[in-house]
Amino acid sequence: MDISDPGAQQYALGNTDSEHERLKRQSAQFDPITERLFRAAGIGPGQRVVELGSGAGDVAMLVARIVGPAGEVVGVELSAESVRYATERVAKAGLKNVRFTQSDVGQIKEDKLFDAAVGRFILQFVPDPVAVIRALTRLVRPGGAIAFQEVYLDFALSVAAHSPLSFAARSLANETIRRSGSNTSIGMSLREVYHDAGLPAPSMHLDMPLSNEGDYAMEQVARLRSLRPRFDADEPRLTILGDFDTLAQRLADEIAASQAPVPWLATVSAWANVPE
């Protein structure tokens, strides 16, 4: 099946090895939430699943464990570097039921219908998410699941407002990602996206893991490093953030001193079945 292109994806944080490592650490935080979504959507042993925006391969590997050896996962990723990296990881993990294809999410070619289509933190980078979801409904069998987990960055930013340094770091990252064309609060639009794509109203839930200050601080700095090529040289928040080599420790110290947690990310999960 050849889906017409609903718009090429753009990943603001790049496809470097350091960004792949960051994605692996991020996955450790969010895999339990993502697994809960996929299982609620009915994904289980023996199923055939397409996963969009594979990145470092974490979500594909999670789905591979859910569907088991009798199932199959096809990961779709635009970046050749990410396909190489994810393929090597899958081989090292000994997973025989995963393969990756380099393609835009709107140009997936398969001859056999899938039982489900899934993705995590991918629709925010797609210019026309409705067209992507509509296209996926033609790749998934009637009754199969469409399950996505997406960000709600503005909500997480508001919760972090009590921590000035953390707020500056997060707001700079969020604005930089948004300036690249990403919809950083698409999570709250998923019901509308599903509706406009011709799907029933999805089941939805909001999750917002709170910080361990050390892990959170390292994640924030890693995200800023991935985004650094996109920063405006005159950005005043860079002065507030100061030396990146000491930023993680200063972020951790701020959180510890405040005795108040800050969120990693707020995420919205949604799933619906393709009409029979």
Backbone bond lengths (Angstrom), bond angles and torsions (degrees), N, CA, C in turn:
res aa  C-N    CA-C-N  psi(-1)  N-CA   C-N-CA  omega(-1)  CA-C   N-CA-C  phi
1 M - - - 1.464 - - 1.522 108.32 -
2 D 1.323 115.54 136.80 1.457 120.58 -178.50 1.519 108.02 -118.62
3 I 1.330 116.16 109.60 1.450 121.05 -179.10 1.517 109.38 -86.21
4 S 1.332 118.27 130.49 1.462 120.82 177.70 1.519 109.76 -64.35
5 D 1.331 116.93 147.94 1.462 123.69 -171.53 1.524 111.60 -71.41
6 P 1.367 118.84 114.60 1.453 120.90 176.44 1.510 112.33 -92.81
7 G 1.321 118.00 13.99 1.460 120.31 178.36 1.507 111.23 125.42
8 A 1.305 116.38 132.20 1.460 120.34 -178.66 1.514 110.93 -73.84
9 Q 1.317 116.78 144.53 1.449 121.37 178.48 1.536 110.23 -81.07
10 Q 1.312 115.84 152.45 1.453 122.18 177.51 1.521 107.47 -132.20
11 Y 1.326 116.61 123.66 1.458 119.81 -179.05 1.517 108.69 -107.35
12 A 1.326 115.74 109.88 1.461 121.31 -169.90 1.521 113.43 -66.64
13 L 1.329 118.33 -24.14 1.453 120.94 -173.19 1.526 113.52 -91.51
14 G 1.319 117.65 0.18 1.455 120.55 175.29 1.519 113.19 82.69
15 N 1.331 115.41 179.97 1.467 121.57 -176.12 1.530 111.55 -130.29
16 T 1.331 115.88 37.72 1.453 121.42 179.25 1.522 110.69 -78.06
17 D 1.329 116.44 165.54 1.464 120.17 176.73 1.527 110.77 -62.24
18 S 1.323 117.68 -37.00 1.465 119.86 179.80 1.525 110.85 -66.84
19 E 1.334 117.51 -35.63 1.459 119.70 176.38 1.524 110.33 -69.38
20 H 1.315 117.73 -37.44 1.464 120.00 175.14 1.525 111.21 -60.80
21 E 1.311 117.33 -40.60 1.468 120.99 177.76 1.524 110.29 -64.73
22 R 1.332 116.78 -39.27 1.468 120.16 177.44 1.528 110.35 -62.34
23 L 1.327 116.48 -42.56 1.454 120.03 179.36 1.529 111.39 -61.94
24 K 1.325 117.23 -36.30 1.462 120.38 177.32 1.524 110.98 -62.99
25 R 1.342 116.91 -42.77 1.468 119.87 178.75 1.529 110.64 -67.24
26 Q 1.321 116.73 -40.26 1.460 120.74 177.67 1.520 110.66 -60.96
27 S 1.317 115.53 -39.99 1.456 120.20 -178.89 1.523 111.96 -60.01
28 A 1.323 116.56 -36.77 1.467 119.56 179.54 1.524 111.52 -60.32
29 Q 1.338 116.82 -30.35 1.450 120.78 178.11 1.524 112.36 -77.39
30 F 1.324 116.88 -36.30 1.460 119.64 -168.92 1.527 114.95 -105.76
31 D 1.320 118.90 -11.43 1.463 119.69 -179.42 1.533 113.42 -56.08
32 P 1.341 119.84 -42.00 1.470 117.78 179.37 1.530 112.96 -60.61
33 I 1.332 117.22 -38.45 1.460 120.93 178.51 1.520 110.30 -68.79
34 T 1.336 115.87 -42.11 1.462 120.54 -179.82 1.527 110.65 -65.52
35 E 1.313 117.09 -42.19 1.470 119.75 178.74 1.521 111.05 -61.89
36 R 1.320 116.85 -39.69 1.465 120.04 178.10 1.524 110.47 -60.43
37 L 1.339 117.28 -41.29 1.463 121.19 177.46 1.517 110.90 -61.79
38 F 1.318 116.82 -49.33 1.463 119.98 -175.22 1.530 111.38 -63.77
39 R 1.309 116.74 -40.86 1.472 119.05 179.83 1.524 111.01 -68.74
40 A 1.347 116.84 -37.48 1.462 119.72 176.65 1.523 110.75 -63.22
41 A 1.332 116.78 -32.39 1.469 121.77 179.29 1.518 112.55 -75.74
42 G 1.321 117.28 -4.99 1.458 120.83 176.60 1.508 114.87 94.02
43 I 1.323 117.95 10.24 1.464 120.71 178.36 1.524 108.66 -74.06
44 G 1.342 116.31 131.16 1.445 119.63 -175.31 1.519 112.42 -157.06
45 P 1.331 117.05 -171.82 1.460 122.38 -174.92 1.529 112.99 -54.66
46 G 1.337 114.42 138.50 1.453 121.09 174.45 1.512 115.29 84.63
47 Q 1.314 118.02 -2.70 1.460 119.23 -176.70 1.528 112.22 -84.20
48 R 1.309 113.68 160.48 1.459 122.52 178.19 1.524 107.64 -110.99
49 V 1.343 116.86 121.21 1.462 121.60 -169.65 1.524 109.76 -129.35
50 V 1.334 116.91 136.59 1.454 121.97 171.50 1.521 107.74 -102.33
51 E 1.337 115.62 133.80 1.469 121.45 -177.41 1.517 108.92 -120.75
52 L 1.329 117.79 126.55 1.456 122.77 -173.49 1.527 112.05 -96.68
53 G 1.332 115.61 142.52 1.460 120.74 175.90 1.508 112.23 65.33
54 S 1.328 117.37 58.42 1.457 122.33 -168.12 1.518 114.31 -65.16
55 G 1.335 118.37 -30.22 1.456 119.66 179.88 1.517 111.62 57.29
56 A 1.336 116.22 -124.71 1.460 121.56 -179.19 1.524 113.22 -79.31
57 G 1.331 117.68 -2.51 1.466 121.17 174.83 1.510 115.60 96.06
58 D 1.325 118.11 3.88 1.462 119.90 -173.38 1.521 113.40 -64.08
59 V 1.333 117.59 -45.63 1.463 119.45 -177.83 1.524 110.41 -67.63
60 A 1.325 117.35 -40.70 1.462 119.72 177.24 1.523 111.36 -59.60
61 M 1.330 116.57 -40.09 1.463 120.26 179.04 1.520 111.06 -68.47
62 L 1.330 117.27 -36.81 1.460 120.62 175.62 1.522 110.46 -62.19
63 V 1.325 117.24 -47.13 1.463 120.63 179.49 1.523 110.61 -63.77
64 A 1.333 117.19 -37.49 1.461 120.53 179.54 1.523 111.48 -59.60
65 R 1.314 116.29 -37.32 1.472 119.30 178.12 1.523 111.27 -70.44
66 I 1.338 116.79 -32.11 1.466 120.11 -179.86 1.528 110.52 -72.67
67 V 1.342 117.66 -44.61 1.472 119.74 -175.92 1.521 112.17 -80.47
68 G 1.320 117.69 -19.22 1.454 121.48 175.71 1.517 113.50 74.01
69 P 1.340 116.33 -179.97 1.475 121.36 -175.66 1.519 113.91 -60.18
70 A 1.330 118.10 -27.26 1.461 120.87 -179.40 1.521 112.12 -81.64
71 G 1.332 117.21 -9.86 1.453 121.22 179.32 1.521 111.48 -96.33
72 E 1.330 115.59 -178.88 1.459 121.02 -179.35 1.520 109.10 -145.82
73 V 1.336 116.01 140.26 1.460 121.95 176.22 1.520 108.36 -124.06
74 V 1.333 116.09 128.49 1.454 122.15 174.76 1.524 107.04 -112.68
75 G 1.340 116.15 112.65 1.450 121.09 178.93 1.515 110.79 -93.48
76 V 1.322 116.85 133.18 1.463 122.47 -177.60 1.524 108.39 -113.01
77 E 1.328 116.28 124.66 1.471 121.76 -175.52 1.524 109.34 -146.45
78 L 1.340 116.24 135.01 1.456 121.03 -177.51 1.528 112.48 -77.50
79 S 1.337 117.39 -33.55 1.459 121.61 -174.07 1.525 111.79 -81.86
80 A 1.335 116.69 125.77 1.465 120.68 176.79 1.521 110.79 -63.76
81 E 1.341 117.30 -37.24 1.463 120.85 179.36 1.528 110.85 -62.24
82 S 1.332 116.29 -42.15 1.463 119.57 179.74 1.517 111.56 -68.76
83 V 1.338 117.47 -38.73 1.466 120.06 177.05 1.524 110.16 -60.16
84 R 1.326 116.80 -44.61 1.465 120.71 178.32 1.528 110.72 -60.37
85 Y 1.322 116.03 -48.78 1.464 121.19 -177.40 1.536 110.98 -62.08
86 A 1.345 116.47 -47.57 1.462 120.11 -178.71 1.524 111.65 -65.40
87 T 1.334 117.20 -38.12 1.467 120.74 179.26 1.519 111.00 -63.46
88 E 1.332 116.95 -41.22 1.460 120.84 177.43 1.523 111.18 -64.02
89 R 1.315 117.66 -40.07 1.467 120.70 179.55 1.526 111.38 -64.82
90 V 1.331 116.00 -43.45 1.463 119.94 179.96 1.529 110.25 -62.60
91 A 1.321 116.71 -41.02 1.469 120.24 178.88 1.523 111.07 -62.87
92 K 1.343 116.30 -43.97 1.466 120.19 179.30 1.522 111.78 -64.32
93 A 1.336 115.81 -32.47 1.464 120.12 179.53 1.520 112.72 -79.58
94 G 1.331 116.77 -8.05 1.459 120.61 178.88 1.512 114.40 72.95
95 L 1.333 117.11 23.69 1.460 120.84 179.80 1.523 109.41 -87.86
96 K 1.321 115.93 117.34 1.464 121.54 -176.72 1.526 112.50 -95.07
97 N 1.331 117.10 -6.08 1.467 120.51 -172.55 1.526 112.38 -106.61
98 V 1.342 117.73 21.89 1.464 122.25 179.90 1.523 109.30 -128.09
99 R 1.323 115.82 136.16 1.458 120.41 169.48 1.524 108.59 -140.26
100 F 1.317 115.64 154.07 1.455 121.05 -178.12 1.522 109.87 -118.82
101 T 1.317 114.91 145.75 1.454 120.65 176.52 1.513 109.06 -127.90
102 Q 1.330 116.50 136.69 1.454 120.96 178.21 1.517 108.94 -85.95
103 S 1.312 115.62 111.38 1.457 120.26 -175.83 1.512 108.94 -163.03
104 D 1.324 116.51 153.70 1.445 120.95 165.93 1.527 107.95 -67.91
105 V 1.325 116.62 147.95 1.459 119.50 -178.05 1.524 112.34 -61.99
106 G 1.320 116.92 -19.90 1.451 119.12 179.94 1.506 114.82 -92.58
107 Q 1.345 117.19 5.71 1.462 119.84 -177.04 1.528 111.53 -130.28
108 I 1.311 116.13 43.43 1.455 121.48 -178.90 1.528 109.39 -77.69
109 K 1.317 115.76 131.33 1.460 121.17 -178.80 1.521 109.37 -117.64
110 E 1.320 116.77 111.23 1.455 122.64 177.83 1.515 108.59 -144.42
111 D 1.325 117.05 146.52 1.458 121.48 -178.96 1.524 113.00 -98.63
112 K 1.320 116.90 -11.42 1.460 121.15 -176.48 1.527 108.83 -122.27
113 L 1.330 116.03 136.79 1.455 120.27 -178.78 1.529 111.36 -66.60
114 F 1.323 115.12 148.27 1.462 122.37 175.32 1.524 110.19 -92.45
115 D 1.333 114.95 159.76 1.466 120.67 173.25 1.527 111.37 -84.34
116 A 1.326 117.14 -21.51 1.464 120.28 -179.10 1.517 109.72 -161.60
117 A 1.325 115.02 155.40 1.460 122.99 170.91 1.518 107.68 -125.08
118 V 1.336 116.46 133.30 1.460 119.99 -174.36 1.525 110.40 -137.62
119 G 1.314 115.78 163.00 1.456 121.06 174.12 1.515 110.88 -169.65
120 R 1.310 115.08 155.63 1.469 120.93 177.55 1.524 109.15 -133.45
121 F 1.321 116.04 124.82 1.467 122.93 175.70 1.530 111.46 55.95
122 I 1.322 116.35 44.27 1.462 121.02 -178.13 1.526 112.68 -120.99
123 L 1.332 118.36 -37.85 1.462 120.21 -175.33 1.522 111.92 -65.30
124 Q 1.331 117.39 -24.33 1.465 119.41 178.90 1.525 111.93 -62.39
125 F 1.334 117.24 -25.01 1.465 121.41 -177.63 1.525 113.18 -96.19
126 V 1.323 117.53 0.25 1.461 122.15 -176.29 1.530 109.01 -97.02
127 P 1.337 118.77 125.56 1.463 120.21 -178.05 1.524 114.29 -58.76
128 D 1.337 117.49 -33.26 1.468 120.39 -177.83 1.530 109.62 -133.23
129 P 1.332 116.91 80.63 1.475 118.95 -177.12 1.522 113.24 -63.50
130 V 1.325 118.27 -29.99 1.463 120.21 178.39 1.527 110.18 -62.43
131 A 1.329 116.56 -44.13 1.464 120.00 179.54 1.520 111.08 -64.20
132 V 1.341 116.86 -36.90 1.465 119.99 178.57 1.525 110.66 -65.24
133 I 1.329 117.36 -47.24 1.464 119.98 179.91 1.524 110.49 -64.93
134 R 1.319 116.95 -40.74 1.471 119.65 178.19 1.532 110.64 -60.89
135 A 1.323 116.40 -40.68 1.460 119.99 178.27 1.518 111.17 -64.66
136 L 1.321 116.38 -39.07 1.465 119.99 -179.56 1.523 112.40 -63.52
137 T 1.318 116.77 -31.73 1.459 118.48 179.83 1.528 111.35 -62.82
138 R 1.339 117.24 -20.69 1.464 120.29 177.30 1.530 111.89 -87.14
139 L 1.326 116.10 -10.24 1.463 120.98 176.99 1.520 113.07 -97.84
140 V 1.335 116.12 -16.00 1.467 121.91 -175.50 1.528 109.26 -107.76
141 R 1.304 115.54 137.59 1.467 120.52 -177.92 1.532 110.74 -62.97
142 P 1.344 118.10 154.44 1.467 120.60 172.99 1.528 110.46 -55.80
143 G 1.315 116.15 131.93 1.459 121.45 -176.50 1.507 113.81 89.91
144 G 1.348 117.30 -12.51 1.452 120.61 177.71 1.528 111.63 -73.61
145 A 1.310 115.82 169.71 1.465 121.02 -170.85 1.523 112.29 -104.30
146 I 1.329 115.49 144.33 1.458 123.79 168.02 1.529 105.66 -115.82
147 A 1.329 117.70 113.01 1.469 121.49 -172.76 1.527 110.23 -130.92
148 F 1.333 115.96 120.78 1.460 121.02 -179.21 1.529 110.58 -132.67
149 Q 1.311 113.61 147.51 1.467 121.56 174.90 1.526 107.05 -123.05
150 E 1.330 116.37 122.76 1.458 120.84 -173.52 1.526 111.43 -133.02
151 V 1.324 115.96 163.76 1.461 121.90 -172.26 1.522 111.91 -83.85
152 Y 1.333 113.55 157.09 1.457 123.59 170.56 1.526 105.45 -135.26
153 L 1.347 115.85 70.95 1.459 121.07 -169.11 1.512 113.00 -66.81
154 D 1.320 118.49 -33.19 1.460 120.16 -177.87 1.527 111.50 -64.07
155 F 1.319 117.23 -36.14 1.466 120.17 178.63 1.521 110.66 -66.63
156 A 1.333 116.44 -45.47 1.458 119.92 178.53 1.526 110.71 -61.85
157 L 1.322 117.47 -37.49 1.463 121.02 178.61 1.522 110.80 -62.51
158 S 1.319 117.84 -42.04 1.461 120.64 -179.33 1.524 111.70 -65.03
159 V 1.324 117.03 -33.55 1.466 120.53 179.87 1.526 110.94 -71.27
160 A 1.345 116.59 -26.95 1.467 121.24 -178.85 1.522 113.13 -88.81
161 A 1.337 118.50 6.62 1.465 121.30 -172.37 1.525 113.17 -64.31
162 H 1.341 117.80 -19.93 1.470 120.27 -178.16 1.530 112.59 -76.76
163 S 1.328 117.78 -9.01 1.465 121.70 -177.40 1.527 108.49 -115.84
164 P 1.333 119.09 99.26 1.477 121.64 -170.31 1.524 114.69 -57.20
165 L 1.336 117.55 -43.99 1.459 119.32 -177.84 1.528 110.69 -69.54
166 S 1.321 115.61 -43.44 1.460 120.08 177.47 1.523 110.42 -62.81
167 F 1.314 116.68 -40.30 1.463 120.79 179.51 1.524 110.54 -63.20
168 A 1.329 116.86 -42.07 1.469 120.55 179.14 1.523 111.13 -63.86
169 A 1.345 116.87 -43.76 1.466 121.05 179.83 1.521 110.82 -64.37
170 R 1.317 116.22 -46.06 1.463 120.49 -177.21 1.528 111.01 -68.59
171 S 1.326 117.16 -42.91 1.465 119.23 -177.65 1.529 111.22 -66.30
172 L 1.344 117.21 -36.41 1.461 119.83 176.63 1.522 110.65 -64.30
173 A 1.330 116.61 -44.78 1.465 120.35 179.11 1.527 110.95 -62.65
174 N 1.328 115.71 -47.05 1.470 119.27 -177.98 1.524 111.96 -61.51
175 E 1.337 116.07 -44.44 1.459 119.65 -178.18 1.525 111.21 -66.75
176 T 1.334 116.89 -37.31 1.461 120.61 178.92 1.524 110.75 -64.74
177 I 1.322 116.42 -43.55 1.469 120.54 177.75 1.524 110.13 -63.88
178 R 1.328 117.43 -42.88 1.461 121.14 -179.73 1.530 110.75 -64.02
179 R 1.339 116.28 -39.07 1.467 120.39 -179.03 1.529 111.54 -64.81
180 S 1.334 116.81 -23.77 1.468 120.53 178.62 1.524 112.06 -76.66
181 G 1.329 116.60 -6.92 1.458 120.82 -179.82 1.511 114.24 110.45
182 S 1.329 117.49 0.67 1.464 121.33 -178.68 1.526 111.19 -78.46
183 N 1.320 115.75 145.04 1.465 122.41 173.03 1.521 107.43 -93.44
184 T 1.333 116.58 96.49 1.461 121.29 -171.00 1.523 113.96 -77.31
185 S 1.312 117.48 -3.33 1.466 120.21 175.60 1.525 110.56 -126.38
186 I 1.323 116.28 31.04 1.466 120.14 -176.73 1.524 112.19 -64.43
187 G 1.326 117.05 -21.82 1.463 118.77 179.67 1.516 112.99 -52.20
188 M 1.335 116.33 -41.31 1.454 120.43 -178.47 1.529 112.67 -76.91
189 S 1.321 117.67 -4.36 1.468 121.63 177.68 1.523 112.17 -102.82
190 L 1.334 118.08 1.74 1.462 119.75 -173.12 1.527 112.85 -63.18
191 R 1.314 117.54 -35.53 1.470 118.76 178.30 1.525 109.94 -60.89
192 E 1.336 117.07 -44.69 1.458 121.00 178.98 1.527 111.15 -65.62
193 V 1.344 116.83 -41.33 1.466 120.98 179.34 1.525 110.29 -59.89
194 Y 1.327 116.96 -47.34 1.467 120.58 179.88 1.527 110.52 -62.22
195 H 1.323 115.79 -43.51 1.469 119.60 -179.73 1.522 111.05 -60.89
196 D 1.337 116.16 -48.38 1.465 119.93 -177.01 1.531 111.73 -67.41
197 A 1.323 116.95 -21.80 1.464 121.12 177.23 1.528 112.14 -85.86
198 G 1.335 117.38 -0.98 1.453 120.98 176.49 1.512 114.92 90.71
199 L 1.337 117.01 16.45 1.461 121.42 179.66 1.526 110.79 -99.72
200 P 1.329 116.85 158.72 1.469 119.57 173.95 1.529 110.67 -64.34
201 A 1.321 116.17 163.82 1.466 120.27 175.90 1.524 109.21 -57.55
202 P 1.323 118.13 127.02 1.466 119.91 -175.87 1.522 112.98 -77.63
203 S 1.318 115.67 154.59 1.462 121.32 164.94 1.523 106.90 -74.81
204 M 1.344 117.21 136.42 1.463 119.92 -172.49 1.530 110.59 -139.28
205 H 1.341 115.20 151.84 1.470 119.64 168.82 1.520 109.94 -152.04
206 L 1.326 115.26 154.71 1.458 123.84 -178.67 1.519 109.01 -108.17
207 D 1.341 116.66 134.52 1.464 121.98 176.83 1.526 108.84 -131.39
208 M 1.340 115.88 145.49 1.457 119.44 178.74 1.536 108.93 -147.56
209 P 1.349 117.66 86.52 1.465 120.23 177.34 1.535 110.11 -59.42
210 L 1.333 115.63 139.93 1.459 120.97 178.93 1.515 110.27 -101.54
211 S 1.321 115.79 163.83 1.455 120.77 -162.47 1.522 115.02 -81.62
212 N 1.307 114.09 147.42 1.446 123.01 147.01 1.521 104.05 -94.62
213 E 1.336 117.91 121.88 1.461 118.44 -166.31 1.524 114.45 -56.59
214 G 1.342 117.76 -39.12 1.460 119.36 -178.73 1.513 112.63 -66.50
215 D 1.337 116.97 -47.94 1.458 120.86 179.91 1.525 110.92 -65.15
216 Y 1.328 115.89 -42.15 1.462 119.93 179.68 1.522 110.58 -61.30
217 A 1.327 116.86 -45.35 1.463 121.07 -177.34 1.528 110.79 -62.03
218 M 1.323 116.65 -43.86 1.465 120.00 178.50 1.523 111.21 -62.38
219 E 1.338 116.47 -39.19 1.464 120.55 -179.80 1.522 110.86 -65.50
220 Q 1.327 117.07 -42.85 1.458 119.76 -179.16 1.528 111.35 -62.57
221 V 1.321 116.77 -42.89 1.463 120.36 -179.98 1.531 110.27 -67.12
222 A 1.329 117.34 -40.96 1.470 120.31 178.80 1.525 111.08 -62.40
223 R 1.317 116.89 -40.02 1.464 120.45 178.80 1.532 110.62 -65.33
224 L 1.327 116.42 -41.79 1.466 120.07 178.10 1.529 111.25 -64.48
225 R 1.335 117.23 -38.14 1.467 119.55 178.43 1.526 111.04 -64.15
226 S 1.329 116.83 -38.88 1.465 119.83 177.98 1.527 111.42 -65.39
227 L 1.324 116.13 -32.36 1.459 120.71 -177.57 1.523 113.26 -88.52
228 R 1.323 117.41 -11.74 1.462 121.30 -169.95 1.529 114.35 -53.77
229 P 1.351 119.93 -37.25 1.469 118.52 177.79 1.522 114.00 -60.25
230 R 1.325 117.48 -18.75 1.456 121.28 -178.29 1.537 113.27 -94.98
231 F 1.339 118.38 -5.37 1.449 120.24 -176.86 1.521 111.57 -69.90
232 D 1.310 116.13 145.42 1.459 122.78 169.32 1.527 107.43 -73.52
233 A 1.327 117.57 129.33 1.469 121.26 -177.71 1.520 111.89 -59.97
234 D 1.322 117.95 -25.54 1.469 122.07 -179.00 1.528 112.40 -95.59
235 E 1.324 117.37 11.43 1.459 121.15 -177.85 1.534 110.13 -60.88
236 P 1.347 119.58 117.00 1.466 121.55 -176.60 1.526 113.77 -65.73
237 R 1.341 118.20 -26.13 1.460 119.88 -179.51 1.529 112.25 -68.79
238 L 1.334 117.58 -20.30 1.464 119.16 174.79 1.520 110.89 -64.12
239 T 1.332 116.76 -34.21 1.469 120.21 175.79 1.514 110.36 -66.78
240 I 1.326 117.11 -40.73 1.468 121.28 178.34 1.527 110.37 -62.73
241 L 1.327 116.53 -41.42 1.464 120.26 -176.75 1.519 111.88 -72.15
242 G 1.324 118.02 -31.82 1.458 121.07 176.89 1.523 112.61 71.57
243 D 1.328 115.46 -151.66 1.456 122.88 -174.62 1.527 110.72 -67.56
244 F 1.337 116.15 121.63 1.463 120.28 179.74 1.527 111.78 -63.86
245 D 1.313 118.16 -26.13 1.464 120.49 -178.58 1.525 111.83 -67.96
246 T 1.320 117.61 -24.11 1.478 120.66 179.18 1.525 112.62 -111.02
247 L 1.333 117.02 0.33 1.460 120.28 -173.19 1.522 112.41 -63.86
248 A 1.321 117.34 -41.81 1.469 119.72 -177.94 1.524 110.83 -59.47
249 Q 1.323 117.10 -44.26 1.457 120.01 -179.76 1.519 111.07 -66.02
250 R 1.328 117.10 -39.76 1.460 119.72 179.74 1.531 111.57 -67.73
251 L 1.325 116.83 -36.87 1.463 119.83 175.01 1.527 110.98 -63.23
252 A 1.327 116.23 -46.08 1.467 120.39 179.53 1.527 110.97 -61.87
253 D 1.324 116.58 -40.46 1.475 120.26 179.67 1.527 110.94 -64.80
254 E 1.332 116.94 -40.09 1.465 120.64 179.36 1.521 111.22 -61.82
255 I 1.337 115.90 -45.24 1.463 119.56 -179.09 1.523 110.48 -65.88
256 A 1.338 116.56 -43.20 1.465 119.88 179.86 1.526 111.28 -62.41
257 A 1.315 117.30 -40.08 1.465 121.10 -178.63 1.523 111.68 -69.06
258 S 1.336 117.06 -33.94 1.464 120.23 -177.28 1.518 112.39 -78.22
259 Q 1.326 117.58 -22.02 1.469 122.68 -176.17 1.533 111.93 57.88
260 A 1.333 116.04 23.10 1.467 120.68 178.95 1.520 108.69 -122.64
261 P 1.318 117.74 133.86 1.464 119.73 -178.20 1.518 111.80 -73.73
262 V 1.313 115.56 154.47 1.465 121.39 171.18 1.527 107.54 -121.30
263 P 1.322 116.56 151.30 1.475 119.52 -177.04 1.518 112.30 -83.33
264 W 1.337 115.85 147.56 1.463 120.04 169.72 1.516 108.54 -69.44
265 L 1.308 116.30 -68.80 1.457 124.10 175.52 1.524 107.17 -147.85
266 A 1.316 116.07 152.39 1.459 120.01 166.33 1.524 106.82 -97.24
267 T 1.318 116.04 131.88 1.466 120.16 -178.14 1.521 110.12 -127.23
268 V 1.327 114.86 145.55 1.453 121.66 174.88 1.520 108.21 -114.42
269 S 1.316 116.38 127.08 1.467 122.35 177.97 1.525 109.18 -106.14
270 A 1.319 116.19 139.57 1.467 120.67 -178.82 1.523 110.13 -145.11
271 W 1.327 116.09 140.51 1.458 119.73 174.30 1.516 110.30 -146.76
272 A 1.324 114.97 148.98 1.456 122.51 176.48 1.517 108.47 -151.34
273 N 1.312 115.65 161.41 1.467 121.17 178.78 1.522 111.21 -98.68
274 V 1.325 115.53 141.60 1.463 120.97 173.90 1.537 108.42 -64.31
275 P 1.316 118.78 129.29 1.464 120.34 -177.91 1.534 112.32 -55.43
276 E 1.312 114.80 141.48 1.471 121.51 177.71 1.535 109.77 -68.76
